[in-house]
């Protein structure tokens, strides 16, 4: 009987018809949905100038120690820690959205040979999370602090999470109707918002270069060879036809710099190393500028010097959603969603789920379709089951024939497995902030 229902449902899915009425139940860890179909899947072939052939392309990446990357990562780690706590105590993930937070810069005095922190950085947590259920309390503040300090210790070598950071946790319980989504047992979870997830594949050569350059600078090997290089790295590339200008900002850690001459000597060594690395990953002509605001003969005020390796210590603040998109870059030539996945719950918040799923789906379709470029847009409607978005648009740039049936089948299969997809993400413990 089950196989017959699945066969009939698959037929109606492919022909873009909707059934009325929904019955959902959970069998083991699998969500089964009878009497339901994907809202609408539109597959279209698009024309235009491919990204590699466009005259101008601009790409940015904010790296590990950038304040925007920091707060995105911190709030996502907070969410994952909440998921683990909820699963441990209740066997399921409860309502939370800790997708609002700030890194508020402190004050330091960088000095050649080593400066000091005067006013610590402030990390501010807001958002919502269930604090009590079934007579059990969830230590929200403790979870926020523990997950944040663990992330800082693991990623920022010279920032002390105990002495050089202050914390203000204002996360409180959530609204009744959004929390109730999590109590509707036996049903496919419903979207908690009307939102748009977007992604594309593949990355262009310039996009890959920007992403990989930051990852290279923040690699263990690079830090071993150049300990003066802090974790705060920002890479911006501007390609005009076949000429690429790359501007890199990389904080230098003052304890490793003896003086101004030593700063510029080490800067030149780092620049040569990065240039060699980039030349090996790009066929175009690439010109690199490193710490372009530096000026000689101005002492500590004329160079990019930090005590802790991040500009959050004094020069900059960070806010959730201002960092990279789900593919790890900010691609100014591409359509992307403005939703911030960081800190959103992985059960019902389409701002996270549909962006991650769109990214996965774009890559999968690109691999099998033979298209040069694939763009996925996934529109939710609040209250609709997660496997039933209002609209999925698959746009392909291709010289050949597009197998629309194959693409729709892949899309439907991924949507039916959306909860398993997010379950794997939570169980991996690996942050989506890359």
C-alpha positions in Angstrom: 0.0 0.0 0.0 2.8 2.4 0.9 4.6 1.8 -2.4 1.4 2.4 -4.3 0.8 5.7 -2.5 4.4 6.7 -3.2 4.1 5.8 -6.9 0.8 7.8 -7.3 2.2 10.8 -5.3 5.3 10.9 -7.5 3.2 10.9 -10.6 1.2 13.9 -9.4 4.3 15.7 -8.2 5.8 15.5 -11.7 2.7 16.9 -13.2 2.6 19.9 -10.9 -0.8 19.2 -9.4 -1.7 19.7 -5.7 -3.7 17.5 -3.5 -6.0 18.9 -0.8 -5.8 17.8 2.8 -2.6 16.7 4.6 -1.9 13.9 7.0 1.5 13.6 8.5 3.0 11.2 11.0 6.4 10.2 12.1 7.7 6.6 11.6 11.0 6.2 13.2 13.1 9.1 12.1 11.4 9.5 8.7 8.7 12.0 8.1 6.0 10.6 5.7 3.5 12.9 4.0 0.4 11.5 2.3 -2.0 13.7 0.6 0.6 16.4 0.0 2.6 17.7 -3.0 5.3 20.2 -3.6 3.6 23.6 -4.3 5.1 24.4 -7.6 8.5 23.8 -9.2 9.4 25.9 -12.1 12.4 25.0 -14.3 13.6 27.5 -16.8 16.5 28.0 -19.2 18.0 31.4 -18.9 20.2 33.4 -21.3 22.7 36.2 -20.7 26.4 36.7 -20.1 27.9 34.0 -17.9 29.8 35.1 -14.8 33.2 34.2 -16.2 32.5 36.3 -19.3 31.2 39.4 -17.6 33.5 42.4 -17.8 33.3 43.3 -14.1 33.0 41.0 -11.1 33.3 41.9 -7.4 33.6 39.4 -4.6 34.3 39.7 -0.9 35.0 37.4 2.0 35.1 38.3 5.7 37.5 35.9 7.4 37.8 34.1 10.7 38.6 37.0 13.0 36.4 39.6 11.3 33.8 40.9 13.8 30.9 40.0 11.4 32.2 36.5 10.9 32.8 36.2 14.7 29.2 37.0 15.7 27.7 34.8 12.9 29.8 31.9 14.2 29.2 32.6 17.8 25.4 32.6 17.4 25.4 29.5 15.2 27.5 27.7 17.9 24.9 28.9 20.5 22.1 27.4 18.4 23.9 24.1 17.9 24.7 23.9 21.7 21.0 24.5 22.4 20.0 21.7 20.0 22.3 19.3 21.8 20.9 20.3 25.2 17.3 20.0 24.1 18.0 16.6 22.5 19.7 15.4 25.6 16.9 16.5 28.0 13.8 16.1 25.8 14.7 13.9 22.9 13.8 16.7 20.5 14.8 20.2 19.5 12.7 22.9 21.1 11.9 26.4 19.8 14.8 28.9 19.6 16.0 31.6 17.3 19.2 33.1 18.5 19.9 35.0 15.3 20.3 38.4 16.8 23.6 39.4 18.4 26.4 41.9 18.3 30.2 42.2 18.8 30.8 45.6 20.3 34.4 46.8 19.9 36.5 47.5 23.0 39.5 49.7 23.4 43.2 48.7 23.2 46.7 50.3 23.0 48.7 48.4 20.4 52.4 48.9 20.8 55.5 47.5 19.0 56.6 44.6 21.1 53.1 44.2 22.7 50.3 46.4 23.9 47.4 46.0 26.2 43.6 45.8 26.4 42.0 48.7 28.2 38.3 48.0 27.7 37.2 44.4 26.8 35.1 43.5 23.8 31.4 43.1 24.6 29.4 40.3 23.0 25.6 40.9 23.2 23.2 38.0 22.9 19.5 38.5 22.2 17.0 36.2 20.4 14.6 33.7 21.8 14.9 30.2 23.3 12.7 27.9 25.4 14.0 28.2 29.0 11.7 25.7 30.7 9.8 22.6 29.5 8.3 19.5 31.2 9.4 20.9 34.6 13.0 21.1 33.5 15.1 24.3 33.2 17.5 25.0 30.4 20.5 27.1 31.5 20.4 29.4 28.5 23.0 31.9 29.7 25.4 29.1 30.7 25.0 27.5 27.2 25.6 30.8 25.5 28.8 31.5 27.5 30.2 28.0 27.2 29.7 27.7 23.5 31.1 31.1 22.8 34.2 30.7 24.9 34.9 27.3 23.3 34.7 28.9 19.8 37.0 31.7 20.7 39.6 29.4 22.3 39.6 27.2 19.2 39.8 30.0 16.6 41.4 33.1 18.0 44.9 32.5 19.4 45.4 35.8 21.2 42.0 36.7 22.5 41.3 35.6 26.1 37.6 34.8 26.4 37.8 35.2 30.2 39.7 38.4 30.6 39.3 40.3 27.3 35.6 39.9 26.6 32.5 40.9 28.5 29.2 39.1 27.9 25.6 40.3 28.1 23.0 37.5 27.6 19.4 38.8 27.0 18.0 35.8 25.3 14.4 35.1 26.5 11.6 32.7 25.9 9.8 32.7 22.5 6.3 33.6 21.3 3.5 31.0 21.8 2.5 30.4 18.2 6.1 29.9 17.0 6.9 27.6 20.0 3.8 25.6 19.3 5.2 24.5 15.9 7.6 22.3 17.8 4.7 20.6 19.7 2.7 19.5 16.7 3.9 15.9 16.9 3.6 13.5 14.0 3.5 16.3 11.4 6.1 17.7 9.0 7.3 20.9 10.7 5.7 24.0 9.3 7.5 27.1 8.1 7.7 29.8 10.8 8.1 32.6 8.3 7.5 33.7 4.7 11.0 33.9 3.4 13.2 33.3 0.4 16.2 31.0 0.2 18.6 31.4 -2.7 21.8 29.8 -3.9 23.8 29.0 -7.1 26.5 26.8 -8.4 29.3 26.7 -9.3 31.6 29.3 -7.8 33.4 31.4 -10.4 37.2 31.3 -10.5 37.4 34.7 -8.8 34.9 33.6 -6.1 37.0 30.5 -5.4 40.2 32.5 -5.3 38.7 34.9 -2.7 37.4 32.1 -0.5 40.6 30.0 -0.7 42.9 33.0 -0.2 41.3 33.8 3.2 41.4 30.1 4.2 45.1 30.0 3.2 46.0 33.0 5.3 44.1 31.6 8.3 45.5 28.1 7.9 47.7 26.5 10.6 50.7 26.3 8.3 50.5 30.0 7.4 50.2 31.0 11.1 53.1 28.8 12.0 55.3 30.5 9.3 53.9 34.0 10.0 52.7 34.2 13.6 52.4 38.0 13.2 49.3 37.4 11.0 46.2 37.8 13.0 42.9 36.0 12.3 41.1 39.2 11.2 41.3 38.8 7.4 39.1 40.5 4.7 39.6 39.8 1.0 38.0 41.9 -1.7 38.5 41.2 -5.4 37.6 43.4 -8.3 38.0 41.7 -11.7 37.9 43.9 -14.8 38.0 41.6 -17.8 41.2 39.5 -17.2 42.8 41.8 -14.7 42.1 41.2 -11.0 42.8 43.6 -8.2 42.8 42.0 -4.7 42.7 44.1 -1.6 43.6 42.2 1.6 43.3 43.6 5.1 45.1 41.4 7.7 45.6 42.5 11.3 49.2 42.2 12.6 49.7 41.1 16.2 51.9 43.6 17.9 53.9 41.3 20.2 55.6 39.9 17.0 56.6 43.3 15.7 59.8 44.9 17.0 59.3 48.2 15.2 58.1 50.0 12.1 60.9 48.6 9.9 60.2 45.1 11.1 56.5 45.6 10.4 57.1 46.5 6.7 59.7 43.7 6.4 57.2 41.1 7.5 54.5 42.6 5.5 56.6 42.3 2.3 57.4 38.6 3.1 53.7 37.9 3.7 52.7 39.7 0.5 55.2 37.7 -1.6 53.9 34.5 -0.1 50.2 35.3 -0.8 51.0 36.5 -4.3 52.8 33.1 -5.1 49.7 31.2 -3.7 47.2 33.2 -5.7 49.3 33.0 -8.9 49.0 29.2 -8.6 45.2 29.2 -8.4 44.3 31.8 -11.1 45.2 32.1 -14.8 44.4 35.8 -14.9 46.7 38.6 -14.0 46.3 39.4 -10.2 47.6 42.4 -8.4 47.5 42.3 -4.6 47.4 45.1 -2.0 48.0 44.2 1.6 47.0 46.6 4.4 46.6 49.5 1.9 46.1 52.1 4.6 49.6 51.7 6.0 51.9 54.7 5.9 55.6 54.8 6.7 57.2 57.1 9.3 54.0 57.3 11.3 54.9 54.7 13.9 52.2 52.6 15.4 49.4 54.9 14.1 50.5 54.3 10.5 50.2 50.5 10.4 47.5 47.8 11.0 48.5 46.7 14.5 46.4 44.9 17.0 46.9 43.3 20.5 44.5 40.4 20.0 44.5 39.7 16.2 41.0 41.1 15.6 39.8 44.6 14.8 36.9 43.9 17.2 39.3 45.0 20.0 38.9 48.6 19.0 38.4 49.4 15.3 35.2 47.6 14.3 31.9 46.0 15.5 30.1 43.0 14.2 26.4 42.2 13.7 24.6 38.9 12.7 23.9 38.8 9.0 26.5 41.2 7.8 29.0 38.5 7.1 29.3 36.0 4.2 26.4 34.2 2.5 25.9 30.5 3.0 28.6 29.7 0.4 31.3 31.6 2.4 31.5 34.7 0.3 29.7 38.0 -0.6 29.2 37.7 -4.4 28.1 41.1 -5.6 27.3 39.9 -9.1 25.0 37.1 -8.0 21.4 37.0 -6.7 21.5 36.0 -3.0 19.1 36.0 0.0 19.6 38.7 2.6 18.5 36.2 5.3 21.0 35.4 8.0 21.0 31.7 8.7 23.3 32.0 11.8 21.5 31.2 15.0 18.1 30.2 13.4 16.6 26.9 14.5 17.1 24.0 12.2 13.6 22.6 12.6 11.2 25.3 11.3 13.1 28.5 10.4 13.2 28.6 6.6 15.7 31.5 6.8 18.2 28.8 7.6 16.7 25.6 6.1 15.9 26.9 2.6 19.2 28.7 2.2 21.2 25.6 3.2 19.0 23.3 1.1 19.1 25.7 -1.9 22.9 25.6 -1.8 22.9 21.8 -1.6 20.3 21.5 -4.4 22.1 24.0 -6.7 25.4 22.0 -6.4 23.6 18.7 -7.0 21.7 19.9 -10.1 24.8 21.5 -11.5 26.7 18.2 -11.2 24.1 16.2 -13.1 22.6 18.7 -15.5 25.6 19.7 -17.5 24.6 23.4 -17.2 27.2 26.1 -16.9 25.4 27.8 -14.1 22.5 26.9 -11.8 20.4 29.2 -9.7 17.9 28.0 -7.1 15.2 30.1 -5.4 13.0 28.6 -2.7 10.0 30.6 -1.4 8.3 29.6 1.8 4.9 30.5 3.1 4.4 30.7 6.9 2.4 27.7 8.0 3.1 25.5 5.0 5.0 22.2 5.6 8.7 22.5 5.0 8.6 19.9 2.2 5.9 22.0 0.5 7.4 25.5 -0.4 5.1 27.9 -2.2 7.5 28.0 -5.1 10.9 26.5 -6.2 12.5 28.1 -9.2 15.4 26.4 -10.9 17.1 28.6 -13.5 19.8 27.1 -15.7 22.3 28.6 -18.1 23.0 25.9 -20.6 24.0 25.4 -24.2 22.4 22.0 -24.3 19.0 20.4 -23.6 17.7 20.6 -20.1 16.0 17.4 -18.7 13.2 19.1 -16.8 11.8 15.9 -15.4 15.1 14.9 -13.9 15.6 18.3 -12.3 12.1 18.2 -10.8 12.6 14.7 -9.5 15.8 15.7 -7.8 14.1 18.7 -6.3 11.2 16.8 -5.0 13.4 14.1 -3.5 15.5 16.7 -1.7 12.4 18.4 -0.4 10.9 15.2 0.9 14.2 14.6 2.8 14.5 18.1 4.1 14.2 17.0 7.8 16.8 14.3 7.3 19.0 16.8 5.6 18.8 19.1 8.7 19.1 16.2 11.1 22.4 15.3 9.5 23.5 18.9 9.8 22.8 19.1 13.6 24.3 15.7 14.3 27.5 16.6 12.4 28.2 19.4 14.9 29.9 21.3 12.1 28.8 24.9 11.8 27.2 26.2 8.6 29.2 29.4 8.9 32.1 28.8 6.6 
